[in-house]
Amino acid sequence: MSALAFSAEAFAIALGAGFLGSLLGIGGGIIIVPALTLLMGVDIRFAIGASIVSVVATSSGSAVTFVKKAIANVKLAMILEVATVSGALVGAFLGTSLPRENLYLLFGLLLFLVATLMVIRRNAEDSSRAPSTSDLARAQKLDLVGHYEDVRKGQVNYVVRRIGAGQCASFVAGILSGLLGVGGGIVKVPVMNVVMGVPLKVATATSNLMIGVTAAASALVYVTRGDINPFVATPVALGVLAGAQLGSRIMTRIESRIILRLFVVILVWMGGQMCWKWWSSTHG
Protein backbone atom coordinates (compact mmCIF):
# COMPACT_ATOMS: atom_id res chain seq x y z
CA MET A 1 0.00 0.00 0.00
CA SER A 2 1.36 3.43 -0.96
CA ALA A 3 1.80 6.17 1.62
CA LEU A 4 -1.07 8.18 0.08
CA ALA A 5 -3.42 5.18 0.08
CA PHE A 6 -2.52 4.34 3.66
CA SER A 7 -3.16 7.92 4.82
CA ALA A 8 -6.49 8.08 2.96
CA GLU A 9 -7.69 4.79 4.44
CA ALA A 10 -6.52 5.72 7.93
CA PHE A 11 -8.28 9.08 7.63
CA ALA A 12 -11.55 7.44 6.52
CA ILE A 13 -11.47 4.95 9.40
CA ALA A 14 -10.64 7.72 11.86
CA LEU A 15 -13.48 9.89 10.53
CA GLY A 16 -15.98 7.17 11.40
CA ALA A 17 -14.28 6.44 14.70
CA GLY A 18 -14.31 10.11 15.67
CA PHE A 19 -18.00 10.39 14.84
CA LEU A 20 -18.94 7.32 16.90
CA GLY A 21 -16.48 8.17 19.65
CA SER A 22 -17.98 11.61 20.09
CA LEU A 23 -21.52 10.26 19.88
CA LEU A 24 -20.86 7.62 22.54
CA GLY A 25 -18.33 9.45 24.71
CA ILE A 26 -15.67 6.75 24.26
CA GLY A 27 -13.02 8.77 22.45
CA GLY A 28 -12.77 6.78 19.25
CA GLY A 29 -9.82 4.74 20.50
CA ILE A 30 -12.00 1.70 21.09
CA ILE A 31 -12.57 1.67 17.32
CA ILE A 32 -9.24 3.04 16.12
CA VAL A 33 -7.05 0.37 17.75
CA PRO A 34 -8.94 -2.68 16.43
CA ALA A 35 -9.44 -1.06 13.01
CA LEU A 36 -5.77 -0.22 12.52
CA THR A 37 -4.56 -3.60 13.74
CA LEU A 38 -7.22 -5.81 12.15
CA LEU A 39 -7.86 -3.97 8.88
CA MET A 40 -4.55 -2.26 8.14
CA GLY A 41 -1.98 -4.49 9.84
CA VAL A 42 -0.52 -1.75 12.05
CA ASP A 43 1.48 -2.93 15.07
CA ILE A 44 -0.77 -2.68 18.11
CA ARG A 45 1.68 -0.45 20.01
CA PHE A 46 1.72 2.10 17.16
CA ALA A 47 -2.07 1.77 16.93
CA ILE A 48 -2.40 2.54 20.64
CA GLY A 49 -0.05 5.50 20.27
CA ALA A 50 -2.10 6.89 17.37
CA SER A 51 -5.25 6.26 19.37
CA ILE A 52 -3.92 8.30 22.28
CA VAL A 53 -3.39 11.24 19.92
CA SER A 54 -6.84 10.74 18.37
CA VAL A 55 -8.50 10.79 21.79
CA VAL A 56 -7.09 14.25 22.43
CA ALA A 57 -8.47 15.32 19.04
CA THR A 58 -11.90 13.83 19.79
CA SER A 59 -12.14 15.70 23.06
CA SER A 60 -11.02 18.96 21.44
CA GLY A 61 -13.54 18.56 18.63
CA SER A 62 -16.62 17.79 20.71
CA ALA A 63 -16.23 18.89 24.33
CA VAL A 64 -16.75 22.59 23.60
CA THR A 65 -20.11 21.88 21.96
CA PHE A 66 -21.30 19.78 24.90
CA VAL A 67 -20.28 22.44 27.43
CA LYS A 68 -22.02 25.20 25.47
CA LYS A 69 -25.22 23.14 25.32
CA ALA A 70 -24.99 22.49 29.10
CA ILE A 71 -25.04 18.71 28.64
CA ALA A 72 -21.59 17.98 30.08
CA ASN A 73 -21.32 18.17 33.88
CA VAL A 74 -18.13 20.16 34.35
CA LYS A 75 -18.01 19.77 38.14
CA LEU A 76 -18.34 15.99 37.91
CA ALA A 77 -15.61 15.92 35.25
CA MET A 78 -13.22 17.80 37.53
CA ILE A 79 -13.87 15.42 40.44
CA LEU A 80 -13.35 12.24 38.41
CA GLU A 81 -10.47 13.42 36.25
CA VAL A 82 -7.94 13.66 39.08
CA ALA A 83 -8.27 9.92 39.70
CA THR A 84 -8.32 9.17 35.97
CA VAL A 85 -5.08 11.00 35.16
CA SER A 86 -3.30 9.23 38.03
CA GLY A 87 -4.43 5.88 36.65
CA ALA A 88 -3.45 6.86 33.09
CA LEU A 89 0.16 7.44 34.10
CA VAL A 90 0.25 4.05 35.84
CA GLY A 91 -1.27 2.33 32.78
CA ALA A 92 1.13 3.96 30.33
CA PHE A 93 4.12 2.62 32.25
CA LEU A 94 2.53 -0.84 32.61
CA GLY A 95 2.20 -1.03 28.83
CA THR A 96 5.94 -1.49 28.44
CA SER A 97 5.95 -4.85 30.24
CA LEU A 98 2.94 -6.62 28.68
CA PRO A 99 3.34 -8.74 25.50
CA ARG A 100 1.24 -7.42 22.60
CA GLU A 101 -0.73 -10.71 22.45
CA ASN A 102 -1.99 -10.08 25.98
CA LEU A 103 -3.06 -6.59 24.97
CA TYR A 104 -5.37 -8.09 22.33
CA LEU A 105 -7.03 -10.37 24.91
CA LEU A 106 -7.29 -7.66 27.56
CA PHE A 107 -8.86 -5.28 25.07
CA GLY A 108 -11.42 -7.86 23.92
CA LEU A 109 -12.46 -8.91 27.42
CA LEU A 110 -12.84 -5.29 28.44
CA LEU A 111 -15.28 -4.69 25.60
CA PHE A 112 -17.42 -7.70 26.54
CA LEU A 113 -17.52 -6.64 30.19
CA VAL A 114 -18.66 -3.12 29.42
CA ALA A 115 -21.31 -4.33 26.93
CA THR A 116 -22.69 -6.68 29.57
CA LEU A 117 -22.95 -3.90 32.14
CA MET A 118 -24.83 -1.70 29.71
CA VAL A 119 -27.31 -4.43 28.74
CA ILE A 120 -28.00 -5.46 32.36
CA ARG A 121 -28.89 -2.02 33.60
CA ARG A 122 -30.04 -0.30 30.36
CA ASN A 123 -29.61 3.35 31.31
CA ALA A 124 -29.99 5.21 34.55
CA GLU A 125 -32.25 7.94 33.23
CA ASP A 126 -35.07 5.38 32.88
CA SER A 127 -34.80 4.47 36.56
CA SER A 128 -37.44 5.92 38.82
CA ARG A 129 -35.62 5.04 42.06
CA ALA A 130 -35.14 8.15 44.15
CA PRO A 131 -31.62 8.89 45.47
CA SER A 132 -30.89 8.12 49.12
CA THR A 133 -30.78 10.95 51.66
CA SER A 134 -26.99 10.68 51.95
CA ASP A 135 -26.53 10.67 48.16
CA LEU A 136 -28.72 13.74 47.79
CA ALA A 137 -26.96 15.60 50.61
CA ARG A 138 -23.52 14.89 49.17
CA ALA A 139 -24.60 15.82 45.65
CA GLN A 140 -26.03 19.12 46.87
CA LYS A 141 -22.85 19.87 48.81
CA LEU A 142 -20.69 19.25 45.74
CA ASP A 143 -23.13 20.95 43.35
CA LEU A 144 -23.83 17.68 41.51
CA VAL A 145 -27.60 18.00 41.21
CA GLY A 146 -28.08 18.74 37.53
CA HIS A 147 -30.41 18.77 34.55
CA TYR A 148 -30.30 18.87 30.75
CA GLU A 149 -32.73 19.29 27.87
CA ASP A 150 -33.74 16.06 26.12
CA VAL A 151 -35.14 16.06 22.59
CA ARG A 152 -38.06 13.82 23.65
CA LYS A 153 -38.53 14.31 27.39
CA GLY A 154 -37.81 18.00 27.79
CA GLN A 155 -35.90 18.89 30.97
CA VAL A 156 -34.41 15.84 32.69
CA ASN A 157 -33.25 16.25 36.30
CA TYR A 158 -30.70 13.94 37.93
CA VAL A 159 -28.66 13.49 41.11
CA VAL A 160 -25.09 12.14 40.94
CA ARG A 161 -24.72 9.18 43.33
CA ARG A 162 -21.89 7.03 44.71
CA ILE A 163 -19.16 9.58 44.06
CA GLY A 164 -16.50 7.52 45.86
CA ALA A 165 -17.24 4.48 43.69
CA GLY A 166 -17.01 6.70 40.62
CA GLN A 167 -13.56 7.93 41.64
CA CYS A 168 -12.30 4.36 42.16
CA ALA A 169 -13.68 3.31 38.78
CA SER A 170 -12.11 6.38 37.19
CA PHE A 171 -8.68 5.34 38.46
CA VAL A 172 -9.18 1.93 36.81
CA ALA A 173 -10.42 3.68 33.65
CA GLY A 174 -7.24 5.74 33.64
CA ILE A 175 -5.08 2.63 33.86
CA LEU A 176 -6.91 1.10 30.90
CA SER A 177 -6.61 4.37 29.01
CA GLY A 178 -2.86 4.51 29.42
CA LEU A 179 -2.47 0.80 28.77
CA LEU A 180 -4.77 0.40 25.75
CA GLY A 181 -5.15 3.92 24.34
CA VAL A 182 -8.94 3.98 24.75
CA GLY A 183 -9.35 7.29 26.54
CA GLY A 184 -11.09 5.79 29.57
CA GLY A 185 -14.56 6.65 28.30
CA ILE A 186 -15.27 3.00 27.59
CA VAL A 187 -15.35 2.46 31.37
CA LYS A 188 -16.41 5.88 32.64
CA VAL A 189 -19.56 6.17 30.53
CA PRO A 190 -21.10 2.91 31.87
CA VAL A 191 -19.92 3.67 35.42
CA MET A 192 -21.42 7.16 35.42
CA ASN A 193 -24.61 5.80 33.88
CA VAL A 194 -25.02 2.49 35.73
CA VAL A 195 -23.37 3.18 39.09
CA MET A 196 -23.65 6.93 39.59
CA GLY A 197 -27.13 7.50 38.16
CA VAL A 198 -26.03 9.97 35.48
CA PRO A 199 -28.24 10.02 32.33
CA LEU A 200 -26.53 8.46 29.34
CA LYS A 201 -26.32 11.68 27.30
CA VAL A 202 -24.77 13.54 30.24
CA ALA A 203 -22.35 10.65 30.82
CA THR A 204 -21.18 10.64 27.20
CA ALA A 205 -20.82 14.42 27.08
CA THR A 206 -18.94 14.54 30.38
CA SER A 207 -16.69 11.70 29.24
CA ASN A 208 -15.84 13.64 26.07
CA LEU A 209 -14.77 16.53 28.26
CA MET A 210 -12.47 14.33 30.36
CA ILE A 211 -10.86 12.00 27.85
CA GLY A 212 -8.61 14.61 26.27
CA VAL A 213 -6.91 15.40 29.57
CA THR A 214 -6.51 11.70 30.34
CA ALA A 215 -5.01 10.92 26.95
CA ALA A 216 -2.63 13.88 27.08
CA ALA A 217 -1.14 12.52 30.30
CA SER A 218 -0.60 9.10 28.69
CA ALA A 219 0.76 10.61 25.47
CA LEU A 220 3.80 12.03 27.27
CA VAL A 221 4.90 8.51 28.16
CA TYR A 222 4.20 7.14 24.67
CA VAL A 223 6.18 9.94 23.01
CA THR A 224 9.27 9.31 25.14
CA ARG A 225 8.97 5.58 24.40
CA GLY A 226 8.80 6.14 20.62
CA ASP A 227 5.37 4.50 20.22
CA ILE A 228 3.73 7.46 18.46
CA ASN A 229 4.49 7.19 14.74
CA PRO A 230 3.67 10.50 12.97
CA PHE A 231 2.97 8.64 9.71
CA VAL A 232 0.16 6.74 11.45
CA ALA A 233 -0.95 9.31 14.01
CA THR A 234 -1.36 12.33 11.71
CA PRO A 235 -4.13 11.10 9.36
CA VAL A 236 -5.82 9.41 12.32
CA ALA A 237 -5.88 12.60 14.40
CA LEU A 238 -7.20 14.69 11.48
CA GLY A 239 -9.95 12.19 10.69
CA VAL A 240 -11.01 11.84 14.30
CA LEU A 241 -11.14 15.60 14.79
CA ALA A 242 -13.49 16.04 11.81
CA GLY A 243 -15.67 13.11 12.87
CA ALA A 244 -15.86 14.31 16.47
CA GLN A 245 -17.18 17.71 15.45
CA LEU A 246 -19.94 16.07 13.42
CA GLY A 247 -20.84 13.62 16.18
CA SER A 248 -21.12 16.32 18.84
CA ARG A 249 -23.70 18.18 16.74
CA ILE A 250 -25.80 15.10 16.00
CA MET A 251 -25.73 13.57 19.50
CA THR A 252 -28.04 16.20 20.98
CA ARG A 253 -30.76 15.24 18.47
CA ILE A 254 -30.69 11.45 18.97
CA GLU A 255 -32.65 9.54 21.60
CA SER A 256 -30.60 7.89 24.35
CA ARG A 257 -31.90 4.38 23.62
CA ILE A 258 -30.50 4.57 20.08
CA ILE A 259 -27.10 5.63 21.41
CA LEU A 260 -27.18 2.76 23.92
CA ARG A 261 -27.97 0.11 21.29
CA LEU A 262 -25.26 1.42 18.98
CA PHE A 263 -22.80 1.39 21.86
CA VAL A 264 -23.50 -2.27 22.74
CA VAL A 265 -23.37 -3.54 19.14
CA ILE A 266 -19.99 -1.89 18.52
CA LEU A 267 -18.57 -3.20 21.80
CA VAL A 268 -19.58 -6.81 21.15
CA TRP A 269 -18.33 -6.84 17.55
CA MET A 270 -14.99 -5.27 18.40
CA GLY A 271 -14.58 -7.52 21.44
CA GLY A 272 -15.02 -10.62 19.32
CA GLN A 273 -12.53 -9.39 16.74
CA MET A 274 -9.85 -8.61 19.32
CA CYS A 275 -10.27 -11.97 21.07
CA TRP A 276 -9.96 -13.69 17.70
CA LYS A 277 -6.78 -11.71 17.03
CA TRP A 278 -5.37 -12.93 20.35
CA TRP A 279 -6.30 -16.53 19.57
CA SER A 280 -4.73 -16.32 16.12
CA SER A 281 -1.54 -14.81 17.54
CA THR A 282 -1.11 -17.44 20.25
CA HIS A 283 -2.45 -20.57 18.52
CA GLY A 284 -1.94 -19.82 14.84
C-alpha positions in Angstrom: 0.0 0.0 0.0 1.4 3.4 -1.0 1.8 6.2 1.6 -1.1 8.2 0.1 -3.4 5.2 0.1 -2.5 4.3 3.7 -3.2 7.9 4.8 -6.5 8.1 3.0 -7.7 4.8 4.4 -6.5 5.7 7.9 -8.3 9.1 7.6 -11.6 7.4 6.5 -11.5 5.0 9.4 -10.6 7.7 11.9 -13.5 9.9 10.5 -16.0 7.2 11.4 -14.3 6.4 14.7 -14.3 10.1 15.7 -18.0 10.4 14.8 -18.9 7.3 16.9 -16.5 8.2 19.6 -18.0 11.6 20.1 -21.5 10.3 19.9 -20.9 7.6 22.5 -18.3 9.4 24.7 -15.7 6.8 24.3 -13.0 8.8 22.5 -12.8 6.8 19.2 -9.8 4.7 20.5 -12.0 1.7 21.1 -12.6 1.7 17.3 -9.2 3.0 16.1 -7.1 0.4 17.8 -8.9 -2.7 16.4 -9.4 -1.1 13.0 -5.8 -0.2 12.5 -4.6 -3.6 13.7 -7.2 -5.8 12.2 -7.9 -4.0 8.9 -4.5 -2.3 8.1 -2.0 -4.5 9.8 -0.5 -1.8 12.0 1.5 -2.9 15.1 -0.8 -2.7 18.1 1.7 -0.4 20.0 1.7 2.1 17.2 -2.1 1.8 16.9 -2.4 2.5 20.6 0.0 5.5 20.3 -2.1 6.9 17.4 -5.3 6.3 19.4 -3.9 8.3 22.3 -3.4 11.2 19.9 -6.8 10.7 18.4 -8.5 10.8 21.8 -7.1 14.3 22.4 -8.5 15.3 19.0 -11.9 13.8 19.8 -12.1 15.7 23.1 -11.0 19.0 21.4 -13.5 18.6 18.6 -16.6 17.8 20.7 -16.2 18.9 24.3 -16.7 22.6 23.6 -20.1 21.9 22.0 -21.3 19.8 24.9 -20.3 22.4 27.4 -22.0 25.2 25.5 -25.2 23.1 25.3 -25.0 22.5 29.1 -25.0 18.7 28.6 -21.6 18.0 30.1 -21.3 18.2 33.9 -18.1 20.2 34.4 -18.0 19.8 38.1 -18.3 16.0 37.9 -15.6 15.9 35.2 -13.2 17.8 37.5 -13.9 15.4 40.4 -13.3 12.2 38.4 -10.5 13.4 36.2 -7.9 13.7 39.1 -8.3 9.9 39.7 -8.3 9.2 36.0 -5.1 11.0 35.2 -3.3 9.2 38.0 -4.4 5.9 36.6 -3.4 6.9 33.1 0.2 7.4 34.1 0.2 4.0 35.8 -1.3 2.3 32.8 1.1 4.0 30.3 4.1 2.6 32.2 2.5 -0.8 32.6 2.2 -1.0 28.8 5.9 -1.5 28.4 6.0 -4.9 30.2 2.9 -6.6 28.7 3.3 -8.7 25.5 1.2 -7.4 22.6 -0.7 -10.7 22.5 -2.0 -10.1 26.0 -3.1 -6.6 25.0 -5.4 -8.1 22.3 -7.0 -10.4 24.9 -7.3 -7.7 27.6 -8.9 -5.3 25.1 -11.4 -7.9 23.9 -12.5 -8.9 27.4 -12.8 -5.3 28.4 -15.3 -4.7 25.6 -17.4 -7.7 26.5 -17.5 -6.6 30.2 -18.7 -3.1 29.4 -21.3 -4.3 26.9 -22.7 -6.7 29.6 -22.9 -3.9 32.1 -24.8 -1.7 29.7 -27.3 -4.4 28.7 -28.0 -5.5 32.4 -28.9 -2.0 33.6 -30.0 -0.3 30.4 -29.6 3.4 31.3 -30.0 5.2 34.5 -32.3 7.9 33.2 -35.1 5.4 32.9 -34.8 4.5 36.6 -37.4 5.9 38.8 -35.6 5.0 42.1 -35.1 8.2 44.2 -31.6 8.9 45.5 -30.9 8.1 49.1 -30.8 11.0 51.7 -27.0 10.7 51.9 -26.5 10.7 48.2 -28.7 13.7 47.8 -27.0 15.6 50.6 -23.5 14.9 49.2 -24.6 15.8 45.7 -26.0 19.1 46.9 -22.9 19.9 48.8 -20.7 19.3 45.7 -23.1 21.0 43.3 -23.8 17.7 41.5 -27.6 18.0 41.2 -28.1 18.7 37.5 -30.4 18.8 34.5 -30.3 18.9 30.8 -32.7 19.3 27.9 -33.7 16.1 26.1 -35.1 16.1 22.6 -38.1 13.8 23.6 -38.5 14.3 27.4 -37.8 18.0 27.8 -35.9 18.9 31.0 -34.4 15.8 32.7 -33.2 16.2 36.3 -30.7 13.9 37.9 -28.7 13.5 41.1 -25.1 12.1 40.9 -24.7 9.2 43.3 -21.9 7.0 44.7 -19.2 9.6 44.1 -16.5 7.5 45.9 -17.2 4.5 43.7 -17.0 6.7 40.6 -13.6 7.9 41.6 -12.3 4.4 42.2 -13.7 3.3 38.8 -12.1 6.4 37.2 -8.7 5.3 38.5 -9.2 1.9 36.8 -10.4 3.7 33.6 -7.2 5.7 33.6 -5.1 2.6 33.9 -6.9 1.1 30.9 -6.6 4.4 29.0 -2.9 4.5 29.4 -2.5 0.8 28.8 -4.8 0.4 25.8 -5.2 3.9 24.3 -8.9 4.0 24.7 -9.4 7.3 26.5 -11.1 5.8 29.6 -14.6 6.6 28.3 -15.3 3.0 27.6 -15.3 2.5 31.4 -16.4 5.9 32.6 -19.6 6.2 30.5 -21.1 2.9 31.9 -19.9 3.7 35.4 -21.4 7.2 35.4 -24.6 5.8 33.9 -25.0 2.5 35.7 -23.4 3.2 39.1 -23.7 6.9 39.6 -27.1 7.5 38.2 -26.0 10.0 35.5 -28.2 10.0 32.3 -26.5 8.5 29.3 -26.3 11.7 27.3 -24.8 13.5 30.2 -22.4 10.7 30.8 -21.2 10.6 27.2 -20.8 14.4 27.1 -18.9 14.5 30.4 -16.7 11.7 29.2 -15.8 13.6 26.1 -14.8 16.5 28.3 -12.5 14.3 30.4 -10.9 12.0 27.8 -8.6 14.6 26.3 -6.9 15.4 29.6 -6.5 11.7 30.3 -5.0 10.9 26.9 -2.6 13.9 27.1 -1.1 12.5 30.3 -0.6 9.1 28.7 0.8 10.6 25.5 3.8 12.0 27.3 4.9 8.5 28.2 4.2 7.1 24.7 6.2 9.9 23.0 9.3 9.3 25.1 9.0 5.6 24.4 8.8 6.1 20.6 5.4 4.5 20.2 3.7 7.5 18.5 4.5 7.2 14.7 3.7 10.5 13.0 3.0 8.6 9.7 0.2 6.7 11.4 -1.0 9.3 14.0 -1.4 12.3 11.7 -4.1 11.1 9.4 -5.8 9.4 12.3 -5.9 12.6 14.4 -7.2 14.7 11.5 -10.0 12.2 10.7 -11.0 11.8 14.3 -11.1 15.6 14.8 -13.5 16.0 11.8 -15.7 13.1 12.9 -15.9 14.3 16.5 -17.2 17.7 15.5 -19.9 16.1 13.4 -20.8 13.6 16.2 -21.1 16.3 18.8 -23.7 18.2 16.7 -25.8 15.1 16.0 -25.7 13.6 19.5 -28.0 16.2 21.0 -30.8 15.2 18.5 -30.7 11.5 19.0 -32.7 9.5 21.6 -30.6 7.9 24.4 -31.9 4.4 23.6 -30.5 4.6 20.1 -27.1 5.6 21.4 -27.2 2.8 23.9 -28.0 0.1 21.3 -25.3 1.4 19.0 -22.8 1.4 21.9 -23.5 -2.3 22.7 -23.4 -3.5 19.1 -20.0 -1.9 18.5 -18.6 -3.2 21.8 -19.6 -6.8 21.1 -18.3 -6.8 17.6 -15.0 -5.3 18.4 -14.6 -7.5 21.4 -15.0 -10.6 19.3 -12.5 -9.4 16.7 -9.8 -8.6 19.3 -10.3 -12.0 21.1 -10.0 -13.7 17.7 -6.8 -11.7 17.0 -5.4 -12.9 20.4 -6.3 -16.5 19.6 -4.7 -16.3 16.1 -1.5 -14.8 17.5 -1.1 -17.4 20.3 -2.5 -20.6 18.5 -1.9 -19.8 14.8 
